[in-house]
C-alpha cells in the first residue's frame, strides 16, 4: 500500500481546504464554521511521481465533549495510528490556542513523524506567522495558505522526502464502487460499521451526522469494493443549510460514480415517497441496486413472521415498481443480522451489472419470445426482429435490429426484458433495450 499522510488539528484551522488543495479536487466539504468534517476522508494522490494516501480528519478536541465530539476524536486517533506522517495544522491568524497545544501533545505521544503546518498565512509578514507556532516544539514549520495555494509545493517536497517507499499498491480500477444512500437517520453509517466490523464511521442519533461522501475499501465474496457512505438525502425543499446542500449534492455524485447502490430504508417506515424518489434517480442512472430495510428487529423482533415478511416485500416492490430486479434484504445494524445476505447481494449485483451473454443465446431467447407472443400489429404492419446483440455493460445494454423501431411499444419491451431475465438472471441491475432499424 502507499504511505499514509494524516492531516490533524483543532476545528476550523483549514484542514479540509489543505486536503482539497493537495489532492487538487473538492473532496472534503469546506465551510467557515467549526466541526464540518467528522469522518475520515481518504484520497490517493501523488507528488513528483511519488504516490501516497492523504487522510482528512475532524477537528480534534479534548476529552469530555459530547458523544459526537468523542466519536470524532476516536476517528482522529485511528488515523494517527495508521499514519506514516502527520501534518499538524494551526491557524496563523488565530495564533496558538490551548486546543492547539492539546492536539500537539496527542500527536507527540503517537510518536509519528510530524510536520507543523501554519495555515492561513496569506498577507502575514515572513517570520511572523511561524513565530508563535514554534513554541509547540516541532521542527521548522511549513507556512502555507491552502485557500490561495501559497507554499503548498514546498510543503509537499518535505512530505515526500519523509515518506517510506510505496509497497505495491493495487490499482483503483479493480474495485467495485458501492454507494450507500437513503434518508437521514435510517442507519447507513451503523450498517457500514457492521459490515466492516469496526467503528470506521461516526454514528449518532442526530440526523445529518454524515456530511461528506466517505470511501472505505472492503472485500467480500472474492471481490474488492469501495463502500461510499453518504449524507442523508431529504426533500430538496426542506434543505436549509448550505452544508446540507453540499452533502446531498455529493451523495448524488457518489451515485453517479458508483457501480452498485444500496438504498437503505427504515423498516419501521416502509417505503416513503422520498425513498421512491431516491431509488428512481438511482435506476435512471443505470446503476445496480440493492434494497435494504434496516431496523428490521424493531418490526419483527422474533424473526419468525415469514408471511408478514412476504407481504412486506410485495408491498415494497409495488411502491418501487420501477426496480423489480432489485434484491430485498432485511438487516439490523444493532443486532448484526442480515449482513452476510447484504454482502452476497452486493457481490451478485456487481457481477450481473457487468455481465455479458453470448449473441447466439440472446438471439435464441428473443426469437422464442417473439414466436411465443408476437407484438401487436398496426394497420397490417408488425414489428419484426432481425437480430440482437449486447452492445455494452454497466448496465447491460442490448440493441435489437428491427424493421420498424417506432412500433416497439413500451409494454412489449418490458415483456422482452422479462424473457431476458428469465433466461439469464441479471438480478440487481437494470437493463437497457434499444430498437434500431436495420439498414
C-alpha positions as CSV (number, residue, x, y, z in Angstrom):
1,X,0.0,0.0,0.0
2,X,1.1,3.6,-0.4
3,X,2.3,5.6,2.6
4,X,-0.4,7.4,4.6
5,X,-0.3,11.1,5.5
6,X,-2.9,12.3,8.1
7,X,-4.0,15.9,8.4
8,X,-4.8,16.7,12.1
9,X,-5.6,19.8,14.1
10,X,-8.3,21.5,16.1
11,X,-11.5,22.6,14.4
12,X,-11.5,25.3,11.8
13,X,-7.8,25.6,11.0
14,X,-8.3,24.8,7.3
15,X,-7.6,21.1,7.3
16,X,-10.2,20.3,4.6
17,X,-9.0,23.2,2.5
18,X,-5.5,21.9,2.7
19,X,-6.7,18.4,1.8
20,X,-8.6,19.6,-1.2
21,X,-5.6,21.7,-2.3
22,X,-3.2,18.8,-2.2
23,X,-5.4,16.3,-4.0
24,X,-6.4,19.1,-6.4
25,X,-10.2,18.5,-6.3
26,X,-13.1,19.3,-3.9
27,X,-13.4,16.1,-1.9
28,X,-13.9,17.4,1.6
29,X,-16.6,20.0,2.3
30,X,-15.1,23.3,3.2
31,X,-17.1,25.9,5.3
32,X,-16.1,28.7,7.6
33,X,-17.6,27.1,10.7
34,X,-16.0,24.5,13.0
35,X,-16.9,20.9,13.0
36,X,-17.9,20.4,9.4
37,X,-15.7,17.3,8.8
38,X,-16.5,14.3,11.1
39,X,-15.4,11.1,9.4
40,X,-12.0,10.2,8.0
41,X,-11.9,11.3,4.3
42,X,-9.4,9.3,2.3
43,X,-7.9,10.1,-1.2
44,X,-4.9,8.7,-3.1
45,X,-2.7,11.3,-4.7
46,X,1.0,11.8,-5.6
47,X,3.7,14.5,-5.8
48,X,6.6,14.3,-8.3
49,X,5.7,10.7,-9.1
50,X,5.6,9.5,-5.5
51,X,2.1,8.2,-4.5
52,X,0.7,8.5,-1.0
53,X,-2.7,8.3,0.6
54,X,-4.0,11.5,2.2
55,X,-6.5,11.4,5.1
56,X,-8.6,14.4,6.3
57,X,-9.9,14.2,9.8
58,X,-12.4,16.0,12.0
59,X,-11.4,18.7,14.4
60,X,-9.5,17.3,17.4
61,X,-11.0,18.4,20.8
62,X,-10.1,17.5,24.3
63,X,-11.9,14.6,26.2
64,X,-15.1,15.5,27.9
65,X,-17.0,16.8,24.9
66,X,-20.4,15.5,23.8
67,X,-20.8,12.0,22.3
68,X,-20.4,13.2,18.7
69,X,-17.2,15.0,19.5
70,X,-15.8,12.0,21.3
71,X,-16.5,9.8,18.3
72,X,-14.8,12.3,16.0
73,X,-11.8,12.2,18.4
74,X,-11.7,8.4,18.1
75,X,-11.6,8.7,14.3
76,X,-8.7,11.1,14.6
77,X,-6.8,8.8,16.9
78,X,-7.4,5.9,14.5
79,X,-6.0,8.0,11.6
80,X,-3.0,8.8,13.8
81,X,-2.3,5.1,14.4
82,X,-2.3,4.3,10.7
83,X,-0.3,7.3,9.5
84,X,3.3,7.3,8.3
85,X,3.4,11.1,8.5
86,X,1.3,13.7,10.3
87,X,0.5,17.2,9.1
88,X,-0.4,19.1,12.3
89,X,-2.3,22.3,11.2
90,X,-2.6,25.5,13.1
91,X,-4.1,28.9,12.2
92,X,-1.6,31.7,11.7
93,X,-4.3,34.4,12.3
94,X,-5.7,32.9,15.5
95,X,-2.3,32.1,16.9
96,X,-1.6,29.1,19.2
97,X,-4.7,28.3,21.3
98,X,-4.9,25.8,24.2
99,X,-6.7,23.3,21.9
100,X,-3.6,23.5,19.5
101,X,-1.4,22.5,22.4
102,X,-3.7,19.6,23.2
103,X,-3.5,18.4,19.6
104,X,0.3,18.8,19.6
105,X,0.5,16.7,22.8
106,X,-1.6,13.9,21.3
107,X,0.5,13.9,18.1
108,X,3.7,13.9,20.0
109,X,2.6,10.9,22.2
110,X,1.8,9.0,19.0
111,X,5.5,9.3,18.0
112,X,4.7,9.6,14.3
113,X,7.0,11.9,12.2
114,X,5.2,15.3,12.0
115,X,5.3,18.5,10.0
116,X,3.8,21.5,11.7
117,X,1.8,23.4,9.1
118,X,0.9,27.1,9.7
119,X,-2.1,27.8,7.5
120,X,-4.0,31.0,6.5
121,X,-0.7,32.9,6.3
122,X,-1.6,35.0,3.3
123,X,-0.8,38.7,3.9
124,X,1.3,38.0,7.1
125,X,4.9,39.1,7.1
126,X,7.5,36.4,6.8
127,X,8.7,35.2,10.2
128,X,5.6,36.4,12.0
129,X,3.3,33.5,11.1
130,X,5.6,30.8,12.3
131,X,6.9,32.6,15.3
132,X,4.3,31.7,17.9
133,X,3.8,28.2,16.3
134,X,7.4,27.4,17.1
135,X,6.6,27.1,20.8
136,X,4.8,23.8,20.0
137,X,8.2,22.2,19.9
138,X,8.3,20.8,16.3
139,X,10.9,21.4,13.6
140,X,10.7,24.3,11.3
141,X,7.0,25.0,10.5
142,X,5.7,25.0,6.9
143,X,4.0,28.3,6.3
144,X,1.1,28.0,3.7
145,X,-2.2,29.3,2.6
146,X,-4.4,26.4,1.4
147,X,-7.0,28.8,0.1
148,X,-4.5,30.6,-2.1
149,X,-2.1,27.8,-2.9
150,X,0.8,29.5,-1.2
151,X,3.7,27.3,0.0
152,X,2.0,24.0,-1.0
153,X,4.7,22.8,-3.3
154,X,7.4,23.4,-0.7
155,X,5.3,21.5,1.9
156,X,4.8,18.5,-0.5
157,X,8.6,18.4,-1.2
158,X,9.1,17.9,2.6
159,X,6.3,15.4,2.7
160,X,7.6,13.0,0.1
161,X,11.1,13.3,1.4
162,X,9.9,11.9,4.8
163,X,7.7,9.1,3.4
164,X,8.7,5.4,3.2
165,X,8.7,3.7,-0.2
166,X,5.4,2.6,-1.6
167,X,4.7,-1.2,-1.3
168,X,3.0,-2.4,-4.5
169,X,-0.3,-0.6,-4.3
170,X,-3.2,-2.2,-6.1
171,X,-4.9,-0.5,-9.0
172,X,-8.0,1.5,-8.2
173,X,-9.8,0.1,-11.3
174,X,-10.2,-3.4,-9.9
175,X,-12.6,-2.3,-7.1
176,X,-16.4,-2.1,-7.4
177,X,-17.8,1.2,-6.1
178,X,-20.9,0.8,-3.9
179,X,-22.8,4.0,-2.8
180,X,-24.9,3.7,0.3
181,X,-27.8,6.2,0.1
182,X,-31.0,6.9,1.9
183,X,-32.9,9.4,4.0
184,X,-31.3,10.8,7.2
185,X,-31.2,8.6,10.3
186,X,-32.0,5.2,8.6
187,X,-28.8,3.7,9.9
188,X,-26.4,3.9,6.9
189,X,-23.2,4.6,8.9
190,X,-24.2,2.0,11.5
191,X,-24.8,-0.6,8.8
192,X,-21.4,0.1,7.2
193,X,-19.6,-0.2,10.5
194,X,-21.4,-3.5,11.0
195,X,-20.2,-4.7,7.5
196,X,-16.6,-3.6,8.2
197,X,-16.6,-5.0,11.8
198,X,-15.1,-1.8,13.2
199,X,-16.4,1.8,14.1
200,X,-15.0,3.3,10.9
201,X,-17.7,5.9,10.6
202,X,-19.1,8.4,13.1
203,X,-22.6,7.3,14.3
204,X,-25.1,9.5,16.2
205,X,-28.8,9.6,16.8
206,X,-28.6,13.1,15.5
207,X,-29.9,13.2,11.8
208,X,-27.3,14.6,9.4
209,X,-24.2,13.3,11.2
210,X,-22.6,12.2,7.9
211,X,-21.7,15.1,5.7
212,X,-19.0,14.1,3.3
213,X,-19.1,11.1,1.0
214,X,-16.7,8.7,2.7
215,X,-14.8,6.0,0.8
216,X,-14.0,2.8,2.7
217,X,-12.2,-0.2,1.0
218,X,-13.8,-3.6,1.7
219,X,-13.5,-7.2,0.4
220,X,-16.2,-9.9,0.3
221,X,-17.2,-12.9,-1.8
222,X,-13.8,-12.8,-3.6
223,X,-14.4,-9.2,-4.8
224,X,-12.9,-5.9,-3.8
225,X,-15.2,-3.0,-3.1
226,X,-15.1,0.7,-2.1
227,X,-18.1,1.4,0.1
228,X,-19.2,5.0,0.0
229,X,-21.1,6.3,2.9
230,X,-23.2,9.4,2.1
231,X,-25.2,12.1,3.8
232,X,-28.9,11.5,4.4
233,X,-31.0,12.9,1.5
234,X,-34.0,14.9,2.5
235,X,-36.5,16.5,0.1
236,X,-34.8,19.5,-1.6
237,X,-37.4,21.9,-0.3
238,X,-36.6,21.0,3.3
239,X,-32.8,21.6,2.9
240,X,-31.9,24.8,4.6
241,X,-28.2,24.9,5.5
242,X,-25.6,25.3,2.8
243,X,-23.6,22.4,4.3
244,X,-26.5,20.1,3.8
245,X,-26.9,21.2,0.2
246,X,-23.2,20.3,-0.4
247,X,-23.8,17.0,1.3
248,X,-26.8,16.0,-0.7
249,X,-25.1,17.1,-4.0
250,X,-22.1,14.9,-3.1
251,X,-24.4,12.0,-2.2
252,X,-25.8,12.0,-5.8
253,X,-22.3,12.4,-7.2
254,X,-21.3,9.3,-5.3
255,X,-24.2,7.5,-7.0
256,X,-23.0,8.8,-10.4
257,X,-19.5,7.4,-9.7
258,X,-20.8,4.0,-8.3
259,X,-21.4,0.7,-10.0
260,X,-23.9,-0.5,-7.4
261,X,-26.1,1.5,-5.0
262,X,-27.6,0.3,-1.7
263,X,-30.8,2.1,-0.9
264,X,-31.2,1.9,2.8
265,X,-34.7,2.4,4.2
266,X,-36.2,2.2,7.7
267,X,-38.3,-1.0,8.1
268,X,-40.4,0.9,10.6
269,X,-41.4,3.5,7.9
270,X,-41.6,1.2,4.9
271,X,-41.1,2.8,1.5
272,X,-41.7,6.5,1.8
273,X,-42.2,9.0,-1.1
274,X,-38.6,10.2,-0.6
275,X,-37.3,6.6,-0.8
276,X,-39.1,6.2,-4.1
277,X,-37.5,9.4,-5.5
278,X,-34.0,8.4,-4.4
279,X,-34.5,4.9,-5.9
280,X,-35.9,6.3,-9.1
281,X,-32.9,8.5,-9.5
282,X,-30.5,5.6,-9.0
283,X,-32.5,3.5,-11.5
284,X,-32.5,6.3,-14.1
285,X,-28.7,6.4,-13.9
286,X,-28.4,2.7,-14.8
287,X,-26.8,1.7,-11.5
288,X,-27.0,-1.7,-9.9
289,X,-29.5,-1.6,-7.0
290,X,-30.0,-3.5,-3.7
291,X,-32.9,-2.6,-1.4
292,X,-32.0,-2.8,2.2
293,X,-34.6,-2.4,5.0
294,X,-32.7,-1.7,8.2
295,X,-34.0,-1.8,11.8
296,X,-35.9,-5.0,10.9
297,X,-35.6,-6.1,14.6
298,X,-38.0,-3.3,15.6
299,X,-40.6,-4.6,13.1
300,X,-40.3,-8.3,13.6
301,X,-38.5,-8.8,17.0
302,X,-39.0,-12.6,17.0
303,X,-37.8,-13.0,13.4
304,X,-40.4,-15.7,12.7
305,X,-43.0,-13.8,10.7
306,X,-42.5,-15.4,7.2
307,X,-45.9,-14.5,5.8
308,X,-45.6,-10.9,7.2
309,X,-42.1,-10.6,5.6
310,X,-43.5,-11.8,2.2
311,X,-46.4,-9.3,2.4
312,X,-43.9,-6.6,3.3
313,X,-41.8,-7.4,0.2
314,X,-44.8,-7.5,-2.0
315,X,-46.0,-4.0,-0.9
316,X,-42.5,-2.6,-1.1
317,X,-42.0,-3.9,-4.6
318,X,-45.3,-2.4,-5.6
319,X,-44.1,1.0,-4.2
320,X,-40.8,0.6,-6.1
321,X,-42.3,-0.7,-9.3
322,X,-39.5,0.7,-11.4
323,X,-37.0,-1.7,-9.9
324,X,-38.5,-5.3,-9.8
325,X,-35.0,-6.7,-10.4
326,X,-33.5,-5.3,-7.1
327,X,-32.9,-7.9,-4.4
328,X,-34.6,-7.1,-1.0
329,X,-32.5,-7.6,2.2
330,X,-33.6,-7.2,5.8
331,X,-30.9,-6.1,8.3
332,X,-30.4,-4.9,11.8
333,X,-27.2,-2.9,12.4
334,X,-27.8,-3.1,16.1
335,X,-28.0,-6.9,16.2
336,X,-25.7,-7.5,13.2
337,X,-28.4,-9.6,11.4
338,X,-28.7,-9.8,7.6
339,X,-25.2,-8.5,7.0
340,X,-24.0,-11.7,5.2
341,X,-27.1,-11.7,3.0
342,X,-26.4,-8.0,2.2
343,X,-22.8,-8.5,1.2
344,X,-23.8,-11.5,-1.0
345,X,-26.4,-9.4,-2.7
346,X,-23.8,-6.7,-3.3
347,X,-21.4,-9.2,-4.9
348,X,-24.2,-10.6,-7.1
349,X,-25.4,-7.2,-8.3
350,X,-21.9,-6.1,-9.1
351,X,-21.3,-9.3,-11.2
352,X,-24.6,-9.0,-13.0
353,X,-24.1,-5.3,-13.7
354,X,-21.1,-6.2,-15.8
355,X,-22.3,-9.5,-17.2
356,X,-22.2,-10.3,-21.0
357,X,-24.2,-13.0,-22.7
358,X,-23.4,-14.8,-26.0
359,X,-25.0,-13.3,-29.1
360,X,-26.3,-16.7,-30.2
361,X,-28.0,-17.3,-26.9
362,X,-29.5,-13.8,-26.8
363,X,-31.0,-14.2,-30.3
364,X,-32.4,-17.6,-29.5
365,X,-34.2,-16.3,-26.4
366,X,-35.6,-13.2,-28.2
367,X,-36.8,-15.2,-31.3
368,X,-38.6,-17.6,-29.0
369,X,-40.2,-14.6,-27.2
370,X,-41.4,-13.1,-30.5
371,X,-42.8,-16.5,-31.5
372,X,-44.5,-17.2,-28.2
373,X,-46.1,-13.8,-28.0
374,X,-45.9,-11.8,-31.3
375,X,-46.1,-8.0,-31.0
376,X,-49.4,-6.3,-31.8
377,X,-49.9,-5.3,-35.4
378,X,-50.9,-1.8,-36.6
379,X,-52.6,-1.3,-40.0
380,X,-51.4,-4.7,-41.2
381,X,-47.8,-3.9,-40.2
382,X,-46.0,-5.7,-37.4
383,X,-42.7,-5.4,-35.6
384,X,-40.1,-8.0,-36.8
385,X,-36.8,-8.8,-35.2
386,X,-33.8,-9.4,-37.5
387,X,-31.1,-10.0,-34.8
388,X,-29.9,-8.6,-31.5
389,X,-26.6,-8.0,-29.8
390,X,-25.3,-6.9,-26.4
391,X,-23.6,-3.5,-27.0
392,X,-22.3,-2.8,-23.5
393,X,-22.3,-3.4,-19.8
394,X,-22.7,-1.5,-16.5
395,X,-25.6,-1.6,-17.1
396,X,-26.2,-4.4,-19.7
397,X,-27.2,-2.7,-22.9
398,X,-29.0,-4.6,-25.8
399,X,-29.6,-3.4,-29.3
400,X,-32.5,-5.1,-31.3
401,X,-32.4,-4.5,-35.0
402,X,-35.9,-4.5,-36.3
403,X,-37.9,-3.4,-39.3
404,X,-39.9,-0.5,-37.7
405,X,-38.5,0.8,-34.4
406,X,-41.4,3.2,-33.9
407,X,-43.7,0.2,-33.4
408,X,-41.8,-1.1,-30.4
409,X,-44.3,-0.4,-27.6
410,X,-43.1,0.1,-24.0
411,X,-45.2,-2.8,-22.8
412,X,-43.7,-5.2,-25.3
413,X,-40.2,-4.0,-24.4
414,X,-41.0,-4.9,-20.8
415,X,-42.1,-8.3,-21.9
416,X,-38.8,-8.9,-23.8
417,X,-36.9,-7.7,-20.8
418,X,-38.7,-10.2,-18.6
419,X,-37.8,-13.0,-21.0
420,X,-34.1,-12.0,-20.9
421,X,-34.2,-12.0,-17.1
422,X,-35.9,-15.4,-17.0
423,X,-33.1,-16.9,-19.2
424,X,-30.0,-15.1,-17.9
425,X,-30.8,-13.7,-14.5
426,X,-29.4,-10.1,-14.3
427,X,-30.6,-9.7,-10.7
428,X,-29.7,-6.4,-9.2
429,X,-29.2,-4.5,-12.4
430,X,-31.4,-2.5,-14.8
431,X,-31.3,-3.5,-18.5
432,X,-31.4,-1.1,-21.4
433,X,-33.1,-2.2,-24.7
434,X,-32.8,-0.1,-27.8
435,X,-34.7,-0.8,-31.0
436,X,-32.9,0.3,-34.2
437,X,-33.8,0.0,-37.9
438,X,-31.7,-2.4,-39.8
439,X,-30.1,-0.7,-42.8
